Structure formats: C-alpha cells, structure tokens
Amino acid sequence: MEKSIWGKNIPRIIGNMMIVLVSLFIGMGICEVVSRIFFNAELAYFVDAAGKRTQLLIDDKELGFVNKPNFDGWIIASEFRNRITINKFGFRGGDNPLKNNGNKLRIMAIGDSFTFGIGVEEEETYIKKLESCLRGKISAPIEGLNFGVGAYGTIQEYLIFQKFRYLKPDLVILGFLARNTFAEEGGNDLVDNYNFYYKNILKKEKQDKRYLPWQRTFRSIFRKYSNLYRIVEFQFGGYLRKKYSDDKINIQLRDEAWIITIDFLKMIDSALKEEGIKGILLWVPFPGTVEKKDFTVLRILEEQKFNNLFVINPMEGLASKDKQYYYSLDGHWNKDGHAVVGKILCEEIITKRLLYR
C-alpha cells in the first residue's frame, strides 16, 4: 500500500523539483540582468584609439606572441581605465629610450603583465617608480626601460634579453610570477614555461588544459560569462584565492616545470655574467600567496645560489596592506602596489650597490 502511494507521488515530486529548478534558473537570470544594469564587473579588455575592441597581443614565431607594435589605445576594466601606448619595438613607452643613452644608468625590466603594468598608467609602473626613487639617491641620470609583455614566462624573458642585450643595460630586473603548483589557468611561470618549452622549442604538443582541476575550470567559465559571479569575486575574492591556490595535483608535471624553469634562470644568470652586469630576480607573489604568507617559491629560488641574479622578496611590504595593493577582481598590483615594489627595489639596489659602474 505504501509503495503504491509513493509511486503515485513520484510524478508530483519530480514536477515540484522541476518547478524549483526552473524558478532558480529564471531567478538567477533576472539577477544576472539586474547586476549588469547596476554594476557591470568587466574583465580587462583593450580598445584602440577609436574606441573599438581589439587585441594587444599578436602571434610571433620566436616568442609565441608579442605586443602589437605602435598600438595606441586603452585598457578598460571595472577597476581601472588606463592609456596604453606601445612603441615600434613592441613595448610600453616611447621609442627614444631605446637609442644610445650616453652617460645614463640603464635599467631593463623584463617580465609579464605585472611588469607591463596592467591597471596602471605608464608612469605608475614599478620600473618608473624605481627610476624616480633612484634619481634622488644616485647622482648619475637613471633610465628605466619596460620590457613587460602580458603572460610571458621565464623562457620568453630569456629570449627578450638575448634579443636586446645589445642595449647594454647596467641592471636587469626579471619578474617571476609562480605558485608551487601545476594547476593554473595561466600566469603561472611554471605552467607557462612548461607549455612554451614543449610547444615552441621542442615543437611538441605534450600537454593541454586537462591538468586543470574541475573547480578551476568551472570558476574560469563563470568568471568569463557571469557578471554576477564576478561581483561575488569582488566581495569574496580572497576566500576563493585561498580555496583554489592550494592544489596538490600534478606533482610530476610541477617538478618537471621547475627543472625547465631553473635551467632557463641559470641561462639568464650566465648571460648576465657574460655582460658583466647584475640582475634582480623579482619574486611576484600572487594575492593568495601574500594572504597565506607562503614562502615556498621564494625558498626554492634562494636555494639555487645564482651568481649574478639577486632574489628580491617584496612579501613583507605587500603583506602589510595586501588588500590595498592588489585589484580585487583583476588580481594585479594597483598604483599603490607598484609604488611599494618600486621603493623596495630602490632600497635593495642602494643597499647591495647593484647599479654602480
């Protein structure tokens, strides 16, 4: 008798569940539309001088991709709007600094989007803040060159140095952005170096995006298409970064990526020695790394005992007010973050006497 009653109720239960699911779907859709009307949480995108959406990066046989030469436009997001001008060589800034600098002390900063300065004006980047700081402490004229390209890894940075070493910099700053894991959507030097090495150097498609855990895959999809989710990241971004920055998967891939990365760091170290100049390996900690005060990557770098690369750790300065130095949604340093890093670099350069001929 009970089974009969239960059997009769199954269609009604399924119907009620469908009503709930449809109601939730419609409700979320309404919330998504309303959120876009009152607060459109845009991810960063580029527009040209005419205001038309475009791409900054273009394909390149040697480097994989480069900044579009002579680009003139803007980068726009919910948290910032900045003018972007790219010179004929494909880097941020005017063409004149790439000519003979005479008696100036020249600093070449090579790195990814943090060095490029996503979210800040050109004069607000850490290399320009460093340049200003050193002017008050060193008598010789200072010239800072920004060779940052978004999503570049260590291998591409090595190739950039080889290509432009003829400029004879007096000091090289190499940005290094990495977590001790092989489970990132991009921006992690370990993953970027691994993929670039197999695809562009060995010409093998050894790995694809299947190494991403399902949580990151779903987060990436929602982050790309859902404005409502992006608003949630504004409010709970720190929690999400802590939740998903601790992956313990793909240990073998991580270890192989470290071997590739260290090999190219040592090649850069040797190239600097050949030129008789010093270099700074600037560790760029992710927001979640700062929040957790995780020094694992730093310890690995310091264990290498480079000859001409000095590892600089900005963690203490960034951790003092970490939420004020990174954009909530975008995750890059804001102008205050760049200012702090510029000051830290300035103090280290003076203390270690890295910029004297």
N, C-alpha and C positions, 0 to 999 in steps of 0.2 A: 504493500500500500504506500509506504514511504517513498519507494523508488518511483512509483507511478506519479506521485505528487511532484517529486524532484524533477522527473522527466518532463512534466508539463511546464515546469517553471524555467527550464533551460532557455527556451526561446526568449522569454521575457527578460531573463538575466543578461543574455547576450545583447538584446535590444537596448537595455539600460546602459550597458557598458559602451555600446556604440554611440549612444546619445552623449555620454560623458566625454568620450574621446573627441567626437565632432565638436562639442561645446568648447573643449580645451583648445582644439585646433583653431576654431574661429576666434576664441578669446585671445590666443597668442598672436593671431594675425592682426586683430584690432590693436593690440598693444604695440606690435611692430610698426604699424602705420602711424599710430599716435606718437611713438618715440621718435620717428623720423621727422614728424612735424615740429615737435618741441625741442629736440636735441639730436641732431644728426651726427653721430660719432664716426666721422670719416677716418679711414686709414689713409696714410700719406700717399699722395699721387702728384705727378708733375704736369704742369701746363706750360705751353710755350708763351712767347711774348704777346700773342694774340688771344690768349686765354683758352686755347684748345688743348684737351688732354693729350698727352704724349708720353713716350718712354724716354728716360735719360740714358739707359744702358743699351748699347748696340753690340752685335756679335764681333768677335775678334779671333783670328786663327790662333794666335800665340797665347793670348791671355784669357780666352774664353769669352770675355766681354769687357768693354771699356765705356767710360763716359762719352757721350756724343760730343765731339769737338765743336766749339763755338756755340754751344747751347746757351740760350738766353731765355729765362722764364722763371717759374716759381715752383716751389714745393708747398703743397697745401694739405693740412690735416685739421682735425678738430682742435688740437692743442697748439698749433703754430701755423704761420704763413711766412715763408722766407724767400727772398730773391736768390736765384741760383744763376751764376754765370760761369761758363766753362771755357777755358782758353783753347787755343788751337792744338795744344798737346793733349787735351782731354782731362784737364784738372781744374779744380776750382781756383779762381784768381786770374789776374791779368797776365799778359804774355811777357811783359818786361822783366819780371824776376828770373826768367829762365835764361836771360842773357848774362854776359860776363858781369859778375858782381863786384869786381875791383877789390877793395880792401874790406869788404863786408865779411862778417862771420855768418856762414850759411847753414841753416838747419833744415834738413829734409825729413818731413813726417810722412811715412808710408803706412797705410792701414786701410780699414774698411769704412763703414758708414759713420762710426764714431769719430774717426779722423776727418773724414769728409765734412762732417758737421750736419747730419740730418737734424732739423729742428732749430737750427741757429743760423744767424747771419754769418757771413764770412769772417767779419771782424770779431765775432764772438767765439770762434773755434779755439780749442786749447792751444793750437800752434800759434795763433795770433796773440792770445793772452800771454803765452810764454815769451813771445817776441817783445811785447810791451814791458813785461816784468824784467827781462834781461837788459833792456835799454837803460834802466836805472841802476844797474849793478855792474855792467861791463862797459868799458869806455869805447870799444870798437862798435861800429854800426852792426846791427843784427838784421838778418833776413830769414824769415820763415817761409818755407815752401810746402804747400799742402798737396800731397800725392795720394789722397784718400779716394777710394772707389768703393761704393757700397757692395758688401758681400764678398770682398776679396779675402782670400786666405793667405797663409804664410808663403806658399809656393808662388802665387801671383805677385806677392810683395817682393820676393826674391828676384823675380823676373823684372819687375819695375826698377829695382835698384841696379841690376845689371844693365838695363837699357839706358838709365840716366846717370850712371856713376861718373860719366864724363863731366858732369856739372861740378864735381869736386866739392861735395858738401863737407863742412867741418864737423858736423854731428848728424847722425841719423836716428830718428825715433821710429820704432817699429811697433805698431799697435798689435796686441794679441788678445783676442776675444775667444774664450773657450770655457766650457764646462768639462769636468772629468767624466764624460758620458758620450755615448754614440746614439743619441735619440733626440735629435733636434730637427726642427723644421728648416733650419738654415741659420746662418750667422755664427755657428759654432766652428771655429777654425779647425778642430779635429775632423769634423764631418766634411767641411769644405775642402780641406787638404786631401783627404782620402779620395773623395769623388773626383777632384781635379787631377790627381796623380794617375788614377786608372783611366779616366776618360781622355785627358788631354796629353798625357805623357806616354803612358803605355798603350793608349788607343784601345782600351777595353772597357766595355760597359759591364763592370763587375757587380755593381751594386745599384739598387734602385731605392725607392722610398718605402719599401716594405719593412724597413727596420723601425719605422715609427710606431710607437705603441698606439693602441686604439684610442686612448684618451686624448693624445696629441692630435691624432687625425681628426677626431670629432671637433676638438677645440679649434683647429685650423679652419675647418669648414664653417663652423658657426661664426668665427671671428671675421671671415671673409664676407659672409652673406647676411648675417643678422645684426642689425643696428642695436636691437635690444640686448643681445649678448655683449656687444662692445661696451654698452653703458654699464653692464654688470662688471666688466673688467675694469672700468674706471673706478668702481667702488671697492671691488674685491680682488684687484689685480695682484696685490701682494700675496694673498692667500693662494690664488691659482698658481703663481710662480713657485711658491713653496711646495705646492701639491705635486706639480709636474716637472720639477727640475731635479728630481732625486732618482732618476731612472737607474736601475741596476741591471739593465739588459744589455745584450750585445757586447759582453766583456771582451771577447776575442777581437771584434771589429775596433773597439776602443783602443785596445793595446796596439793593434797594427797601425791605427791612425796616429797614435803617439810616436811610434817609430818613424813614420814618414815625416811627421811634423818636426821632431827633434833633428832629423837628418838635414832638413832644409834650414832650420835655425842655425845649425852648425856651419852650413854653407854660407849663410849670410855673415856669420861671425868671421869666417875665413876671408871672405871678400872685404870686410871692413879692415881686417889686419893687413891685407894687401895694399889697401889705400892709405893705411896709417892713420885711420880715424876711429873715433869711438862711436858706439851705438847704445841706444837705450831700448830695452825691451819693455814696453809699457803694457803691463797687465791691465786689461779692461774687464773688470768683473761684471757679470750680469746683475740686474737688480735683485734677483732671488739669492745670488751668491753673497751680496752685501748684507741682505736681511738676515741670512743664516750665519754670516761671518765664516764662510767656508774657504780655507786657505789651501785646499788640496792642490789646485792648479799652480799656485804660487810655489809651493814646496817642490813640485816636480820641475819647474823651471829653474829654481835656485840650485837644485841638485846637479844640473848639467855643467856647471863650472865653465861658463863661456869666458873667452879671453878678452874680447872687445865689446861684448854686449852686457850692459849692466841692467839687471832686472829691477824695475821700479814698481813699487806696490802702493797704489793710491787708496787702498781699502779704508785705512783709518780716517782719512779726510772725508771720503764719501759716506762712511758709516755714521758719521756724526749727525748728519741730517739726510739720510738716504732718500726719503720720500720727497725731499725738496730738490734733489739733484737729477732725478730721472723723470721723464714724462710717464704718466700713469698708464696710458694706453699704448703709446708708441715704444716705450722702453729705452729710448736713447737719453743721453745727457741733455738737459736743458742748458741755458746760458750760465746758470749758477754752477752746474756740474762741470762745464768746460772751464770756468774760471778757477774752480778748486783744483782741477787737474793741472791747469797751466801753472798755478802757484806751486804745487808740489814738484812739478818738473823743474821749475826755476830754482827752487831751493836745493834740489838734488844736484843739478848741474853746477851750481856755485860751490856747494859743499865738496863734491867729488872732482871739481876742476875739470869738467869734461869738454869745455869749449874754449880752451886757450891754445893758441898756436905756439 
